[in-house]
């Protein structure tokens, strides 16, 4: 029996020694190149609207008229187009009408003044 035991042991050891080394794992394939993804369009914040130079000039003239104590600027509207300013509305006297035109003509950016102010007696 000892011989049988030795033979079994010898066979067991031999079987362990003869076993082939484990095969290396198959190499992992390189990631396949995918088609480049289209970039999402860049969204930009909407730009602030550019100020209208005509409106800005009209506002400057209106502020200048409001700054004059002898002019009732509340009765005067101002429009502008490419440096040409038009005064609309009413003035209490011919002197006030003339003064409004003079004030408007001195504002920076004004090239000419069209005075359409009507003189209203008794205002």
Order of alpha helices (4+ residues) and beta strands (2+ residues): alpha-alpha-beta-beta-alpha-beta
